[in-house]
Amino acid sequence: MSPVIDVHTHMLNNAWFDLLKKHGKPRYTVEEVKGGLRAIHLDGAPFMTPVPAMFDYEMRIRNMNKARIDISIVSLTCPNVYWGGAEVSSRAAKIMNDDMATAQRAYPDRIRWFASLPWQYPALAVKELTRATKAGAVGVMVLANINGEHLTNPRFAPIWKAIDKLALPVLVHPTAPPGVANMQMNEFQLTASLGFTFDTSLAVARMVYDGFFDRHLDLKIIASHGGGALPFLAGRLDQCYDHIPACRVNIAERPSQHLRNVYCDTVVFRQDALNMAVSCFGTDNVLYGSDYPHTIGDPIGCLALVDALPEGVRDKVRSRNAQRIFEL
């Protein structure tokens, strides 16, 4: 059986968390939610719940062993470092990148990491990208919106150009979508169940229609949570392309063809959903992910879905696709 590489899994540290609690207000707050846990809220809606395992690499390695995961490519989760001024955001990125670099040195056979960047300050982001890749980052993590700004905003072009030049994989991870307060997503913590998946779907669909993938030929975009709703909606994107002129302004091929340039993970929790993701993105573009240690993460269950795929596909998803794009 081929090894297992987890491309969607998270770590935090206390220094980053303390900065967020001090500088994230008034929009970002940490408050208790039902069940006794404390969650990070955006505009009053809870969207991310830190748990002890996010701060403990020894626990991570033990749980990787239990779940039969060989390598974890760890990343900071939302709200990443997009909530402070230039100095605070840069410091938060350095704190997390340095912490993950230290973890890789401590567990060189088990840990790799995605760099976090202060995207809202492009010049500082490019500077931190250079520093982080020298420290060992194998990719970049970006949220599906940067404080409400879409990823194809021209002011982010220097960052994308720098990442493209390095041919690094980029994990597009959702955060609370713009308008969570208006949509009343505090009720039932709807951000986790629905908001996240549509944040990713909107970001990647915008990239497709924008012509982003024609401009950045060496980028490897990994759309979190099985690509959000995109596998289910790919036909609708094509139908709109065929019948709505505004959808054809920047691209010469149907969106489903562009989606074959996108990667996704396996954090979907149903076999039919994983099968649809494989059909949408292709057998060479699906990568095992667990979402550990989030409260809904499921390393063992997600791997069971992968192992139920046809044999040739299974081994690609377990590790071969990741080995290729991360050069592991």
C-alpha positions as CSV (number, residue, x, y, z in Angstrom):
1,M,0.0,0.0,0.0
2,S,1.3,3.5,-0.9
3,P,2.1,6.0,1.9
4,V,-0.4,8.7,3.0
5,I,0.3,12.4,2.7
6,D,-2.2,14.8,4.3
7,V,-2.4,18.1,2.5
8,H,-5.2,19.7,4.5
9,T,-4.4,19.8,8.2
10,H,-3.8,22.6,10.6
11,M,-1.6,23.9,13.5
12,L,-1.7,27.0,15.6
13,N,0.5,28.4,18.4
14,N,-0.2,30.5,21.5
15,A,1.8,33.5,20.3
16,W,-0.4,33.8,17.2
17,F,-3.5,33.3,19.2
18,D,-2.6,36.0,21.7
19,L,-1.9,38.4,18.9
20,L,-5.3,37.7,17.4
21,K,-7.1,38.2,20.7
22,K,-5.3,41.5,21.2
23,H,-5.4,43.0,17.7
24,G,-8.3,41.2,16.0
25,K,-11.0,43.4,17.6
26,P,-13.6,44.6,17.0
27,R,-14.4,42.3,14.1
28,Y,-12.7,39.2,15.4
29,T,-13.5,38.1,19.0
30,V,-13.1,34.9,21.0
31,E,-16.2,33.8,22.8
32,E,-17.7,30.7,24.3
33,V,-20.1,28.6,22.1
34,K,-22.5,25.8,22.9
35,G,-20.8,22.8,24.3
36,G,-18.3,24.7,26.4
37,L,-15.7,25.4,23.7
38,R,-14.4,28.9,22.8
39,A,-14.6,29.9,19.1
40,I,-13.2,32.7,17.0
41,H,-16.1,34.9,15.8
42,L,-16.3,37.3,12.8
43,D,-18.9,40.0,13.2
44,G,-20.6,37.9,15.9
45,A,-20.7,34.6,13.9
46,P,-18.5,31.7,15.2
47,F,-16.4,30.1,12.4
48,M,-13.3,28.5,13.9
49,T,-12.9,26.6,17.2
50,P,-9.3,26.2,18.4
51,V,-8.8,22.8,20.1
52,P,-5.8,21.6,22.2
53,A,-4.5,19.3,19.4
54,M,-3.8,22.4,17.2
55,F,-1.1,23.4,19.6
56,D,0.6,20.1,20.2
57,Y,2.9,18.5,17.7
58,E,3.7,15.4,19.9
59,M,0.0,14.7,20.0
60,R,-0.2,15.2,16.2
61,I,2.5,12.6,15.6
62,R,0.8,10.1,17.8
63,N,-2.5,10.6,16.0
64,M,-0.8,10.4,12.6
65,N,0.5,7.0,13.7
66,K,-3.0,5.9,14.8
67,A,-4.5,7.1,11.5
68,R,-1.7,5.7,9.4
69,I,-0.7,9.1,8.0
70,D,3.0,9.3,6.9
71,I,3.4,13.0,6.2
72,S,1.3,16.0,7.2
73,I,1.7,19.3,5.3
74,V,0.4,21.6,8.0
75,S,-1.1,25.1,7.5
76,L,-2.5,27.9,9.6
77,T,-6.3,27.9,9.4
78,C,-8.6,30.9,9.2
79,P,-8.5,33.8,10.0
80,N,-4.8,33.4,9.1
81,V,-3.0,36.8,9.5
82,Y,-5.4,39.2,7.7
83,W,-6.7,41.0,10.8
84,G,-3.9,43.4,11.8
85,G,-1.9,46.4,10.6
86,A,1.2,45.9,8.6
87,E,3.5,45.2,11.5
88,V,1.1,42.9,13.4
89,S,0.2,40.9,10.3
90,S,3.8,40.4,9.3
91,R,4.7,39.4,12.8
92,A,1.8,36.9,12.9
93,A,3.0,35.4,9.7
94,K,6.6,35.1,10.8
95,I,5.5,33.6,14.1
96,M,3.6,30.8,12.4
97,N,6.1,30.2,9.6
98,D,8.9,30.0,12.1
99,D,7.0,27.6,14.3
100,M,6.2,25.3,11.4
101,A,9.8,25.4,10.2
102,T,10.9,24.4,13.7
103,A,8.4,21.5,13.7
104,Q,9.7,20.3,10.3
105,R,13.2,20.2,11.7
106,A,12.0,18.3,14.8
107,Y,10.1,15.8,12.6
108,P,11.9,15.8,9.3
109,D,10.2,12.6,8.0
110,R,6.7,13.6,9.1
111,I,6.1,17.4,8.8
112,R,6.0,19.8,5.9
113,W,4.2,23.2,5.8
114,F,2.4,25.9,3.9
115,A,3.6,29.5,4.4
116,S,1.2,32.1,5.6
117,L,1.6,35.6,4.1
118,P,0.3,39.1,5.0
119,W,-1.7,39.3,1.7
120,Q,-3.3,42.6,2.5
121,Y,0.2,44.2,2.3
122,P,1.6,42.8,-1.0
123,A,5.2,44.0,-0.8
124,L,5.5,42.5,2.7
125,A,3.8,39.3,1.5
126,V,6.4,38.8,-1.3
127,K,9.2,39.5,1.2
128,E,7.8,36.9,3.6
129,L,7.3,34.4,0.8
130,T,11.0,34.6,0.0
131,R,11.9,34.2,3.7
132,A,9.5,31.3,4.2
133,T,10.5,29.3,1.2
134,K,14.2,29.6,2.3
135,A,13.0,28.2,5.7
136,G,11.5,25.2,4.0
137,A,7.9,26.0,3.1
138,V,6.6,23.7,0.3
139,G,3.6,25.8,-0.6
140,V,1.4,28.8,0.3
141,M,-1.8,28.9,2.2
142,V,-4.3,31.6,1.3
143,L,-7.9,32.2,2.5
144,A,-10.7,32.4,-0.1
145,N,-11.1,36.1,0.6
146,I,-8.8,38.6,2.1
147,N,-10.9,40.6,4.5
148,G,-13.7,40.6,1.9
149,E,-11.4,41.2,-1.1
150,H,-11.4,38.6,-3.9
151,L,-8.2,36.8,-4.8
152,T,-8.2,38.1,-8.3
153,N,-8.0,41.7,-7.2
154,P,-5.2,43.3,-9.3
155,R,-3.4,44.5,-6.1
156,F,-2.6,40.9,-5.3
157,A,-1.0,40.3,-8.7
158,P,2.6,40.8,-7.4
159,I,2.1,38.0,-4.9
160,W,0.6,35.6,-7.4
161,K,3.4,36.4,-9.8
162,A,6.0,35.6,-7.2
163,I,4.3,32.3,-6.2
164,D,3.9,31.4,-9.9
165,K,7.6,31.9,-10.5
166,L,8.3,29.5,-7.7
167,A,5.7,27.0,-9.1
168,L,4.4,26.4,-5.6
169,P,1.1,24.7,-4.7
170,V,-1.4,27.0,-3.1
171,L,-4.0,25.8,-0.6
172,V,-7.1,28.0,-1.0
173,H,-8.9,27.6,2.3
174,P,-12.2,29.2,3.2
175,T,-12.9,31.6,6.0
176,A,-16.1,33.2,7.1
177,P,-17.6,34.6,3.8
178,P,-18.4,38.3,3.5
179,G,-21.8,39.1,4.8
180,V,-21.9,36.4,7.6
181,A,-23.8,38.9,9.8
182,N,-26.4,39.7,7.2
183,M,-26.9,36.0,6.4
184,Q,-27.3,35.3,10.2
185,M,-24.7,32.6,10.1
186,N,-24.3,32.7,13.8
187,E,-27.4,30.5,13.9
188,F,-26.5,26.8,14.0
189,Q,-22.9,27.8,13.2
190,L,-23.8,27.8,9.6
191,T,-20.4,29.1,8.6
192,A,-18.9,25.7,9.1
193,S,-21.5,23.6,7.3
194,L,-22.3,25.9,4.4
195,G,-20.4,29.2,4.5
196,F,-16.9,27.7,4.1
197,T,-17.8,25.6,1.1
198,F,-19.3,28.5,-0.8
199,D,-16.5,30.8,0.1
200,T,-14.1,28.4,-1.7
201,S,-16.6,27.9,-4.5
202,L,-16.9,31.6,-5.2
203,A,-13.2,32.2,-5.1
204,V,-12.2,29.4,-7.5
205,A,-15.2,30.1,-9.9
206,R,-14.1,33.7,-10.0
207,M,-10.6,32.6,-10.9
208,V,-11.9,30.5,-13.7
209,Y,-14.1,33.2,-15.3
210,D,-11.4,35.8,-14.7
211,G,-8.9,34.0,-16.8
212,F,-6.6,33.5,-13.8
213,F,-5.4,30.1,-14.9
214,D,-4.4,31.4,-18.3
215,R,-2.2,34.0,-16.7
216,H,-0.6,31.7,-14.1
217,L,0.4,28.6,-15.9
218,D,2.6,27.1,-13.2
219,L,0.3,27.7,-10.2
220,K,-1.2,24.6,-8.5
221,I,-4.4,25.7,-6.8
222,I,-5.8,23.3,-4.2
223,A,-9.5,24.0,-3.5
224,S,-10.3,22.9,0.0
225,H,-13.1,20.6,1.1
226,G,-13.3,18.7,-2.2
227,G,-13.5,22.0,-4.1
228,G,-16.5,23.2,-2.1
229,A,-19.7,23.0,-4.2
230,L,-17.8,23.2,-7.5
231,P,-18.1,19.5,-8.5
232,F,-21.8,19.7,-8.2
233,L,-22.0,23.1,-9.9
234,A,-19.5,22.5,-12.8
235,G,-22.3,21.8,-15.3
236,R,-24.0,25.0,-14.2
237,L,-20.8,27.0,-14.8
238,D,-20.6,25.6,-18.3
239,Q,-24.3,26.3,-19.0
240,C,-23.8,29.9,-17.9
241,Y,-20.7,30.2,-20.1
242,D,-22.6,28.9,-23.1
243,H,-25.6,31.2,-22.7
244,I,-24.4,34.3,-20.8
245,P,-21.9,36.5,-22.7
246,A,-20.5,38.0,-19.5
247,C,-19.1,34.6,-18.6
248,R,-17.1,34.4,-21.8
249,V,-15.3,37.8,-21.6
250,N,-12.0,36.5,-20.3
251,I,-11.8,32.7,-21.2
252,A,-12.0,30.8,-24.4
253,E,-12.9,27.4,-22.9
254,R,-15.8,26.1,-20.8
255,P,-15.2,26.4,-17.1
256,S,-15.2,22.6,-16.6
257,Q,-12.0,22.5,-18.8
258,H,-10.4,25.1,-16.5
259,L,-11.3,23.1,-13.4
260,R,-9.1,20.3,-14.8
261,N,-6.2,22.6,-13.8
262,V,-7.5,22.8,-10.2
263,Y,-6.6,20.3,-7.4
264,C,-8.8,19.4,-4.5
265,D,-8.6,17.5,-1.2
266,T,-10.8,14.7,0.1
267,V,-12.5,16.4,3.0
268,V,-16.0,15.6,1.8
269,F,-17.3,12.9,4.3
270,R,-19.3,10.9,1.7
271,Q,-18.1,8.4,-1.0
272,D,-20.4,9.8,-3.7
273,A,-19.1,13.3,-3.0
274,L,-15.5,12.1,-3.3
275,N,-16.3,10.2,-6.6
276,M,-17.8,13.5,-8.0
277,A,-14.7,15.4,-7.0
278,V,-12.5,12.8,-8.8
279,S,-14.8,13.1,-11.8
280,C,-14.7,16.9,-11.8
281,F,-11.0,17.5,-11.2
282,G,-9.4,14.3,-12.5
283,T,-7.6,11.4,-11.0
284,D,-4.3,13.2,-11.0
285,N,-5.6,16.2,-9.2
286,V,-7.2,14.8,-6.0
287,L,-5.1,14.8,-2.8
288,Y,-5.8,13.2,0.6
289,G,-6.8,15.6,3.3
290,S,-8.3,15.2,6.8
291,D,-9.0,18.6,8.2
292,Y,-7.4,17.4,11.5
293,P,-7.6,18.6,14.2
294,H,-10.7,20.7,13.5
295,T,-13.8,19.6,15.4
296,I,-15.2,18.1,12.2
297,G,-11.9,16.7,10.9
298,D,-11.8,13.0,10.3
299,P,-8.4,11.5,9.4
300,I,-9.6,7.9,9.6
301,G,-12.9,8.4,7.8
302,C,-11.4,10.5,5.0
303,L,-8.8,7.8,4.4
304,A,-11.4,5.1,4.3
305,L,-13.2,7.0,1.5
306,V,-9.9,7.2,-0.4
307,D,-9.2,3.5,0.1
308,A,-12.6,2.7,-1.4
309,L,-11.6,4.3,-4.7
310,P,-10.4,2.0,-7.6
311,E,-6.9,0.7,-7.0
312,G,-5.0,2.9,-9.5
313,V,-6.9,6.0,-8.3
314,R,-6.5,5.2,-4.6
315,D,-2.7,5.2,-4.7
316,K,-2.6,8.5,-6.6
317,V,-4.9,10.2,-4.0
318,R,-3.1,8.6,-1.0
319,S,0.2,10.1,-1.9
320,R,1.4,10.0,-5.5
321,N,-0.3,13.2,-6.6
322,A,1.1,15.0,-3.6
323,Q,4.5,13.6,-4.1
324,R,4.5,15.0,-7.6
325,I,3.3,18.5,-7.0
326,F,5.2,19.0,-3.8
327,E,8.3,17.2,-5.0
328,L,8.4,15.0,-1.9
